[in-house]
Amino acid sequence: MDFDEFRGQVERLDKLAASGDDRALLAALSEAERSDLPELDRARLLTQAAQAHERLGEADLALAAYDRATALETPHHRFQAAFRKSDYLARLGRKDESREILKSLLERPEATLSERHSFEARIKLLRRVA
């Protein structure tokens, strides 16, 4: 896929997301996931799919999409999907799992000082919240 095709696909996905039709968005994202896009682009699309599953109340499918996105971005020293999964787990009330992800992100050498501070603040917040 070349850049113009990618840009067209992203515009189509953005329109579907804006329409609120998460089922149609998920179908399009599934097609994009199987494409020849670079791994980090596919990870971003999988994160978008996870968020659509969240809105539909499909926790298991959302978590699975976050896991697939994490698997794609980890070799590239990225962690956006893992961070978003941690937030989602916290919203589900699964605070211990959320904290574990944040602790693992703290150990990543590529995390900036600002990111580490954010992780630590969220860990503290998760300890305080009942």
C-alpha positions in Angstrom: 0.0 0.0 0.0 1.4 3.4 -0.9 0.9 6.6 1.1 -2.0 7.9 -1.0 -3.9 4.6 -0.5 -3.1 4.8 3.2 -4.3 8.4 3.5 -7.6 7.5 1.7 -8.1 4.5 4.0 -7.5 6.6 7.1 -10.0 9.2 5.9 -12.5 6.5 5.3 -11.9 5.1 8.8 -12.2 8.6 10.3 -15.6 9.1 8.6 -16.8 5.7 10.0 -15.6 6.6 13.5 -17.4 10.0 13.3 -20.6 8.3 12.1 -20.7 6.2 15.3 -21.2 3.0 13.3 -18.7 0.9 15.3 -19.6 -2.3 13.6 -18.8 -0.9 10.2 -15.6 0.7 11.6 -14.6 -2.7 13.0 -15.1 -4.4 9.7 -13.0 -1.8 7.9 -10.3 -2.0 10.7 -10.2 -5.8 10.4 -9.5 -5.5 6.7 -6.8 -2.9 7.4 -5.2 -5.1 10.0 -4.6 -7.8 7.4 -3.0 -5.4 4.9 0.6 -4.8 4.2 0.8 -1.7 6.4 3.8 -1.2 8.6 3.5 -2.8 12.0 3.2 0.6 13.8 0.3 1.7 11.5 -1.4 -1.6 12.1 -0.9 -1.2 15.9 -2.6 2.2 15.7 -5.5 0.7 13.8 -5.8 -2.1 16.4 -5.9 0.4 19.2 -8.7 2.1 17.3 -10.5 -1.2 17.0 -10.0 -1.8 20.8 -11.7 1.5 21.5 -14.6 0.6 19.2 -15.0 -2.7 21.1 -15.0 -0.7 24.3 -17.8 1.5 23.1 -19.8 -1.7 22.2 -19.2 -3.1 25.7 -17.1 -6.0 24.3 -14.4 -6.1 26.9 -12.7 -9.4 25.9 -12.5 -8.3 22.3 -11.1 -4.8 23.3 -8.5 -6.4 25.5 -7.5 -8.9 22.7 -7.1 -6.0 20.2 -4.9 -4.1 22.7 -2.8 -7.2 23.1 -2.4 -7.6 19.4 -1.4 -3.9 19.1 1.0 -4.2 21.9 2.7 -7.2 20.3 3.2 -5.2 17.1 4.6 -2.1 18.8 6.8 -3.6 21.5 9.6 -4.6 19.1 9.7 -1.0 18.0 10.1 0.3 21.6 6.6 1.8 21.6 3.9 1.4 24.3 0.9 3.4 23.4 -1.4 0.3 23.2 -0.2 -1.1 26.5 -0.7 2.3 28.2 -4.3 2.5 26.8 -5.0 -1.0 27.9 -3.9 -0.1 31.4 -6.4 2.8 31.4 -9.1 0.5 30.1 -8.4 -2.1 32.8 -8.6 0.7 35.4 -12.0 1.7 34.1 -13.2 -1.9 34.3 -12.2 -1.9 37.9 -9.3 -4.3 37.3 -6.8 -2.1 39.1 -4.2 -4.7 39.9 -3.8 -5.6 36.3 -3.6 -2.0 35.3 -0.9 -1.4 37.9 1.1 -4.3 36.7 1.1 -2.9 33.1 2.2 0.5 34.4 5.0 -1.1 36.5 6.3 -2.9 33.5 6.2 0.3 31.5 8.3 2.0 34.2 11.0 -0.6 33.6 11.2 0.1 29.8 14.4 2.0 29.1 12.8 3.9 26.2 10.3 5.6 28.5 11.1 9.3 29.0 11.2 11.0 32.4 7.9 12.6 31.7 6.3 9.3 30.8 7.8 7.6 33.9 6.3 10.4 36.0 2.9 9.8 34.4 3.1 6.1 35.1 4.1 6.6 38.7 1.3 9.1 39.2 -1.3 6.7 37.8 0.1 3.9 40.0 -0.4 6.1 43.0 -3.9 7.0 41.9 -4.8 3.4 41.5 -3.6 2.6 45.0 -5.8 5.4 46.4 -9.0 4.7 44.5 -11.1 2.2 46.2 
